[in-house]
Amino acid sequence: MGFTMTAVQMRKYLAAKGFEIAGQRGSHVKMTNGTDTTIVPMHKGDLATGTLRGILSDAGLSIDDAKKWLRGE
């Protein structure tokens, strides 16, 4: 895949896409847009590839869109 995001970047990206924090348990943040819900582990460093893909899939978002957002497009 060659694409990474930190947990902070992911949380900001989801917020930019209309997601809000719905709760937090320990180091995991639950985010929802009212239809889709996902959990973001707020660990340091880059999210693992599988975790990144899972979050985007749960949120109904694409990797390509996340890449564009990171580049500021």
DSSP file (Angstrom, degrees, kcal/mol; ACC not computed):
  #  RESIDUE AA STRUCTURE BP1 BP2  ACC     N-H-->O    O-->H-N    N-H-->O    O-->H-N    TCO  KAPPA ALPHA  PHI   PSI    X-CA   Y-CA   Z-CA
    1    1 A M              0   0    0      0, 0.0     3,-0.1     0, 0.0     0, 0.0   0.000 360.0 360.0 360.0 -44.3    0.0    0.0    0.0
    2    2 A G        +     0   0    0      1,-0.2     2,-0.4     0, 0.0     0, 0.0   0.769 360.0 114.6  66.8  26.4    2.8    2.5    0.8
    3    3 A F        +     0   0    0      2,-0.0     2,-0.3     0, 0.0    -1,-0.2  -0.996  38.0 173.7-134.1 130.8    0.4    4.8    2.7
    4    4 A T        -     0   0    0     -2,-0.4     2,-0.3    -3,-0.1    44,-0.1  -0.951   9.3-176.7-135.5 156.0    0.4    5.6    6.4
    5    5 A M        -     0   0    0     -2,-0.3    42,-3.1    42,-0.3     2,-0.2  -0.983  24.4-125.2-143.7 149.2   -1.4    7.9    8.8
    6    6 A T  B  >  -A   46   0A   0     -2,-0.3     4,-2.4    40,-0.3    40,-0.2  -0.478  33.4-107.4 -84.6 167.5   -1.0    8.5   12.5
    7    7 A A  H  > S+     0   0    0     38,-0.8     4,-2.4    36,-0.6     5,-0.2   0.879 121.6  52.5 -63.0 -38.0   -3.9    8.2   14.8
    8    8 A V  H  > S+     0   0    0      2,-0.2     4,-2.2    35,-0.2    -1,-0.2   0.923 109.8  48.2 -65.1 -44.2   -4.1   12.0   15.2
    9    9 A Q  H  > S+     0   0    0      1,-0.2     4,-2.7     2,-0.2    -2,-0.2   0.916 111.4  50.9 -60.7 -42.7   -4.1   12.5   11.4
   10   10 A M  H  X S+     0   0    0     -4,-2.4     4,-2.8     1,-0.2     5,-0.2   0.916 109.1  50.0 -62.6 -43.5   -6.9    9.8   11.1
   11   11 A R  H  X S+     0   0    0     -4,-2.4     4,-2.1     1,-0.2    -1,-0.2   0.907 113.2  46.5 -62.4 -41.5   -9.0   11.6   13.8
   12   12 A K  H  X S+     0   0    0     -4,-2.2     4,-2.2     2,-0.2    -2,-0.2   0.894 112.2  51.1 -66.8 -40.1   -8.6   14.9   12.0
   13   13 A Y  H  X S+     0   0    0     -4,-2.7     4,-1.2     2,-0.2    -2,-0.2   0.940 110.8  47.7 -62.3 -47.4   -9.4   13.3    8.6
   14   14 A L  H  <>S+     0   0    0     -4,-2.8     5,-2.7     1,-0.2     3,-0.4   0.901 110.6  52.1 -61.5 -40.7  -12.5   11.7   10.0
   15   15 A A  H ><5S+     0   0    0     -4,-2.1     3,-1.6     1,-0.2    -1,-0.2   0.893 106.7  53.5 -62.1 -39.4  -13.6   15.0   11.6
   16   16 A A  H 3<5S+     0   0    0     -4,-2.2    -1,-0.2     1,-0.3    -2,-0.2   0.759 106.7  53.8 -65.5 -24.0  -13.1   16.7    8.2
   17   17 A K  T 3<5S-     0   0    0     -4,-1.2    -1,-0.3    -3,-0.4    -2,-0.2   0.237 131.4 -91.4 -95.5  11.9  -15.4   14.1    6.7
   18   18 A G  T < 5S+     0   0    0     -3,-1.6     2,-0.3     1,-0.3    -3,-0.2   0.552  80.0 138.8  95.5   8.9  -18.2   14.8    9.2
   19   19 A F      < -     0   0    0     -5,-2.7     2,-0.3    -6,-0.2    -1,-0.3  -0.630  30.9-165.4 -87.6 146.4  -17.3   12.3   12.0
   20   20 A E  E     -B   32   0B   0     12,-2.9    12,-2.5    -2,-0.3     2,-0.4  -0.910  32.1 -95.4-126.1 155.5  -17.6   13.3   15.6
   21   21 A I  E     +B   31   0B   0     -2,-0.3    10,-0.3    10,-0.2     3,-0.1  -0.581  36.6 179.0 -71.4 125.5  -16.2   11.7   18.7
   22   22 A A  E     -     0   0B   0      8,-3.6     2,-0.3    -2,-0.4     9,-0.2   0.477  62.1 -34.5-105.2  -7.5  -19.0    9.5   20.2
   23   23 A G  E     -B   30   0B   0      7,-1.1     7,-2.8     2,-0.0    -1,-0.4  -0.891  50.1-130.2 164.7 166.7  -17.0    8.2   23.2
   24   24 A Q  E     -B   29   0B   0     -2,-0.3     2,-0.4     5,-0.2     5,-0.2  -0.993  11.5-175.6-144.2 135.0  -13.6    7.1   24.4
   25   25 A R  E >   -B   28   0B   0      3,-2.4     3,-1.6    -2,-0.4     2,-0.3  -0.941  67.1 -51.2-131.1 109.9  -12.6    4.0   26.3
   26   26 A G  T 3  S-     0   0    0     -2,-0.4     0, 0.0     1,-0.2     0, 0.0  -0.463 123.1 -16.2  63.4-125.3   -8.9    4.0   27.4
   27   27 A S  T 3  S+     0   0    0     -2,-0.3    15,-3.9    -3,-0.1     2,-0.4   0.119 118.7  92.9 -99.9  21.5   -6.8    4.8   24.3
   28   28 A H  E <   -BC  25  41B   0     -3,-1.6    -3,-2.4    13,-0.3     2,-0.5  -0.959  58.2-156.5-119.8 133.3   -9.5    4.1   21.8
   29   29 A V  E     -BC  24  40B   0     11,-2.8    11,-3.0    -2,-0.4     2,-0.5  -0.917   7.9-146.6-110.4 128.3  -11.8    6.8   20.4
   30   30 A K  E     -BC  23  39B   0     -7,-2.8    -8,-3.6    -2,-0.5    -7,-1.1  -0.826  21.6-174.1 -92.6 126.5  -15.2    5.9   18.9
   31   31 A M  E     +BC  21  38B   0      7,-2.9     7,-2.6    -2,-0.5     2,-0.3  -0.956   5.7 174.2-125.5 142.7  -16.2    8.2   16.0
   32   32 A T  E     -BC  20  37B   0    -12,-2.5   -12,-2.9    -2,-0.4     5,-0.2  -0.976  32.6-159.5-143.3 155.5  -19.5    8.4   14.1
   33   33 A N        -     0   0    0      3,-1.8     4,-0.1    -2,-0.3   -14,-0.1   0.162  68.2 -93.3-113.4  13.1  -21.2   10.4   11.4
   34   34 A G  S    S+     0   0    0      2,-0.5     3,-0.1   -14,-0.1   -15,-0.0   0.063 122.3  42.4  96.8 -22.9  -24.6    9.2   12.4
   35   35 A T  S    S+     0   0    0      1,-0.3     2,-0.3    24,-0.1    -1,-0.1   0.711 113.3  41.5-115.5 -52.9  -24.6    6.3    9.9
   36   36 A D        -     0   0    0     23,-0.1    -3,-1.8    24,-0.0    -2,-0.5  -0.768  64.8-167.4-102.8 146.3  -21.1    4.8   10.0
   37   37 A T  E     +C   32   0B   0     21,-0.4     2,-0.3    -2,-0.3    -5,-0.2  -0.989   9.4 170.5-133.6 141.7  -19.0    4.2   13.2
   38   38 A T  E     -C   31   0B   0     -7,-2.6    -7,-2.9    -2,-0.4     2,-0.5  -0.961  27.0-128.0-145.3 163.0  -15.4    3.3   13.6
   39   39 A I  E     -C   30   0B   0     -2,-0.3    -9,-0.2    -9,-0.2    19,-0.1  -0.958  16.4-162.2-115.8 129.3  -12.8    3.0   16.4
   40   40 A V  E     -C   29   0B   0    -11,-3.0   -11,-2.8    -2,-0.5     2,-0.5  -0.950  14.1-141.6-112.6 116.3   -9.5    4.8   16.2
   41   41 A P  E     -C   28   0B   0      0, 0.0     2,-1.6     0, 0.0   -13,-0.3  -0.661  12.3-144.3 -75.1 123.4   -6.7    3.5   18.5
   42   42 A M        +     0   0    0    -15,-3.9     2,-0.2    -2,-0.5   -14,-0.1  -0.381  46.7 143.2 -90.1  59.2   -4.9    6.6   19.8
   43   43 A H        -     0   0    0     -2,-1.6   -36,-0.6     1,-0.1   -35,-0.2  -0.527  54.8 -97.7 -91.9 163.1   -1.5    5.1   19.9
   44   44 A K  S    S+     0   0    0     -2,-0.2    -1,-0.1   -38,-0.1     2,-0.0  -0.465  84.3  18.6 -78.4 153.1    1.8    6.8   19.0
   45   45 A G  S    S-     0   0    0     -2,-0.1   -38,-0.8     2,-0.0     2,-0.1  -0.229 107.3 -23.2  83.7-174.5    3.3    6.4   15.5
   46   46 A D  B     -A    6   0A   0    -40,-0.2   -40,-0.3     1,-0.1     2,-0.2  -0.379  67.5-109.9 -71.8 146.3    1.7    5.2   12.3
   47   47 A L        -     0   0    0    -42,-3.1   -42,-0.3     1,-0.1    -1,-0.1  -0.501  41.7-100.5 -69.6 144.1   -1.4    3.1   12.3
   48   48 A A     >  -     0   0    0     -2,-0.2     4,-2.9     1,-0.1     5,-0.2  -0.353  33.4-112.9 -63.0 149.0   -0.7   -0.5   11.2
   49   49 A T  H  > S+     0   0    0      1,-0.2     4,-2.5     2,-0.2     5,-0.2   0.892 116.7  47.4 -54.0 -46.5   -1.8   -1.1    7.6
   50   50 A G  H  > S+     0   0    0      2,-0.2     4,-2.3     1,-0.2    -1,-0.2   0.880 112.7  49.3 -64.5 -38.2   -4.6   -3.5    8.6
   51   51 A T  H  > S+     0   0    0      2,-0.2     4,-2.6     1,-0.2    -2,-0.2   0.928 111.0  50.0 -65.4 -45.9   -5.9   -1.1   11.2
   52   52 A L  H  X S+     0   0    0     -4,-2.9     4,-2.2     1,-0.2    -2,-0.2   0.931 112.8  46.1 -57.9 -48.7   -5.8    1.9    8.7
   53   53 A R  H  X S+     0   0    0     -4,-2.5     4,-2.5    -5,-0.2    -1,-0.2   0.896 112.4  51.5 -62.5 -40.9   -7.7   -0.1    6.1
   54   54 A G  H  X S+     0   0    0     -4,-2.3     4,-2.8     2,-0.2    -2,-0.2   0.902 109.1  49.2 -63.9 -42.6  -10.2   -1.3    8.7
   55   55 A I  H  X S+     0   0    0     -4,-2.6     4,-2.1     2,-0.2    -2,-0.2   0.946 113.9  45.7 -62.2 -48.5  -10.9    2.2   10.0
   56   56 A L  H  X>S+     0   0    0     -4,-2.2     5,-2.8    -5,-0.2     4,-0.6   0.894 113.8  49.5 -63.2 -39.8  -11.4    3.6    6.4
   57   57 A S  H ><5S+     0   0    0     -4,-2.5     3,-1.1     1,-0.2    -2,-0.2   0.938 110.9  48.9 -63.9 -47.5  -13.6    0.6    5.5
   58   58 A D  H 3<5S+     0   0    0     -4,-2.8   -21,-0.4     1,-0.3    -1,-0.2   0.859 113.2  48.8 -58.4 -36.2  -15.8    1.0    8.6
   59   59 A A  H 3<5S-     0   0    0     -4,-2.1    -1,-0.3    -5,-0.2    -2,-0.2   0.529 111.9-120.7 -83.8  -6.3  -16.1    4.7    7.9
   60   60 A G  T <<5 +     0   0    0     -3,-1.1     2,-0.3    -4,-0.6    -3,-0.2   0.812  69.6 131.3  71.5  29.4  -17.1    4.0    4.2
   61   61 A L      < -     0   0    0     -5,-2.8    -1,-0.3    -6,-0.2     2,-0.3  -0.788  52.3-122.4-115.9 157.8  -14.1    6.1    3.0
   62   62 A S     >  -     0   0    0     -2,-0.3     4,-1.8     1,-0.1     5,-0.1  -0.663  12.8-130.1-101.6 154.6  -11.4    5.3    0.4
   63   63 A I  H  > S+     0   0    0     -2,-0.3     4,-2.5     1,-0.2     5,-0.2   0.888 110.2  57.1 -64.0 -40.0   -7.7    5.1    0.7
   64   64 A D  H  > S+     0   0    0      1,-0.2     4,-2.1     2,-0.2    -1,-0.2   0.900 106.5  48.3 -60.2 -41.8   -7.4    7.4   -2.3
   65   65 A D  H  > S+     0   0    0      2,-0.2     4,-2.4     1,-0.2    -1,-0.2   0.894 110.8  51.0 -65.6 -39.6   -9.5   10.1   -0.7
   66   66 A A  H  X S+     0   0    0     -4,-1.8     4,-2.3     2,-0.2    -2,-0.2   0.898 109.2  51.4 -64.3 -40.1   -7.4    9.9    2.5
   67   67 A K  H  X S+     0   0    0     -4,-2.5     4,-1.8     2,-0.2    -2,-0.2   0.925 110.4  48.7 -61.3 -44.9   -4.2   10.2    0.4
   68   68 A K  H  X>S+     0   0    0     -4,-2.1     5,-2.8     1,-0.2     4,-0.6   0.908 110.1  51.6 -61.8 -42.9   -5.6   13.3   -1.3
   69   69 A W  H ><5S+     0   0    0     -4,-2.4     3,-1.0     1,-0.2    -1,-0.2   0.913 108.5  51.1 -60.9 -43.3   -6.7   14.8    2.0
   70   70 A L  H 3<5S+     0   0    0     -4,-2.3    -1,-0.2     1,-0.3    -2,-0.2   0.852 109.7  50.2 -63.4 -34.1   -3.1   14.3    3.4
   71   71 A R  H 3<5S-     0   0    0     -4,-1.8    -1,-0.3    -5,-0.2    -2,-0.2   0.554 119.0-113.2 -80.4  -7.4   -1.6   16.0    0.4
   72   72 A G  T <<5       0   0    0     -3,-1.0    -3,-0.2    -4,-0.6    -2,-0.1   0.697 360.0 360.0  85.0  20.1   -4.0   18.9    0.9
   73   73 A E      <       0   0    0     -5,-2.8    -4,-0.2    -6,-0.2    -5,-0.1   0.448 360.0 360.0 -86.3 360.0   -6.0   18.3   -2.3
